[in-house]
Amino acid sequence: MDFSELSFQDAPLIKVPPPGPGSRELLDFQRTHEGSAVSYSRGLPMALKRGRGATVEDVDGNLYIDFFGGAAVMNVGHGNPEVVEAASRQLGELTHALDIPTPARRRLVEKLMMVLPADLNRVFFGGPTGSDAVEAAVKLAKSNSGRVPLIAFEGSYHGMSSGALALTSGLGFKEDFLPLIPEVHFVPYAYCYRCAFQREPGSCDLECAKYLDHVLEDPHSGVGKPAAIIIEAIQGEGGSVVPPDEYLPEIRDICKRHEVLLILDEIQTGFCRTGKMFSFEHAGVVPDILTMSKALGGIGLPISGMAYREALDTWPPGKHIGTFRGNVLAYAAGSAALDFMVKHHLADHALELGETMLSWLEDIRKESRIVGDVRGKGLMLGAELVKDKATKEPAPELARNVRAECHRHGLLVEIGGHYDNVVRFLPPLVLTRDLALKGIEIFENALRGCVL
Ligand SMILES: Cc1ncc(COP(=O)(O)O)c(C=O)c1O
């Protein structure tokens, strides 16, 4: 399929400098009536009207190339016609059923079973957000192991509810709310650009994984035997951090050796984002519990869930409940989205286009004084901005300026990373080469415009 017909052909097109008058009015309304914790509309000040494919339109008629993708939700593209049709059909039938079976629910479970590893043969839908899937996964691990401690990784992001927030490393998110759930410990991730052990990629002996082994082995590490270790196969909010190939298999082995459950959080990386249906497939490992959300609802319909090994299915009815445990519209949309992904080889497209974009970014890095590192897999890419390539001093203000400059020229990007200095690209996977090239050119010009 030629994905170009899914997007606005004229994007990018800036008719009025954003935020234009229509956007300003809605932003003012929001500022006056909504809570001050609203954040995305501060970084990307505009009001949105429509989305098509890998492009969106604001209320002033400006068209943007969307490298933000609703925070890695819109994998099949805004307004994907096949998914919209399936969701619209369901809308007139039934929209809410808690966890009572429906044909739409069965279809989604069947389709998930077709793309999940055979060992993960139990599916469970909880509340509508990724955070809820993380809470459920932790509960499942705790109830199976009878243990309390948990290990997560520096640079992790697992959500905002108390348990998920406890597992999230960013202090800015949680320091006002401590203490959260007890006995959560953090160990370094394989973030090679800023290696916690000051080693160079390629010449290290995976000290970061070895350190985890040590923590689990040493009775004086101060860390009790955990209920689970939770990890992102590629870190998202931590700055699109891709560990070396051997890292995840090593973590899997360590978990097996120490009889600790492994939870892989695929909420951001899942559903073709990194060039495989799930990102752990790159490493050839299978977790004990897998969390999923974001792109599972196809066109942003809220749903989350987990898949796990049958042997863990020991908890009694009602152990994890909620009014919105699953969403019938999202089941229908999710099934159609999975069909679309498989039929149109979306993972392969993401992998190939991602490689091309990474090579363009690498060219930019070589020329630039402020792009310290570029990395990613599939269409989950990042450029880490620094004040000085030698000292690697982070440049968060520069990243914010680059995002603003991109926005003014018709490109939406996200910011993440330990120091909020990584410009992140998470476009809908139906992005075309042409839009990708235009987007990267805008990014490159924005870098030039922001450097003194
Ligand atoms: C890896 C990961 N886990 C969990 C979450 C939390 O999901 P939600 O924001 O839907 O609660 C996110 C959100 O960005 C995420 O990236």
The ligand as an ORCA input file, in Angstrom:
! r2SCAN-3c Opt
* xyz 0 1
  C       6.801      2.334     28.708
  C       5.575      2.983     29.288
  N       4.931      2.366     30.278
  C       3.819      2.896     30.834
  C       3.319      4.097     30.398
  C       2.106      4.684     31.041
  O       1.015      4.647     30.181
  P      -0.202      5.666     30.400
  O       0.325      7.031     30.160
  O      -1.212      5.260     29.387
  O      -0.686      5.449     31.794
  C       3.969      4.785     29.363
  C       3.489      6.081     28.875
  O       4.139      6.824     28.197
  C       5.130      4.204     28.797
  O       5.809      4.824     27.810
*
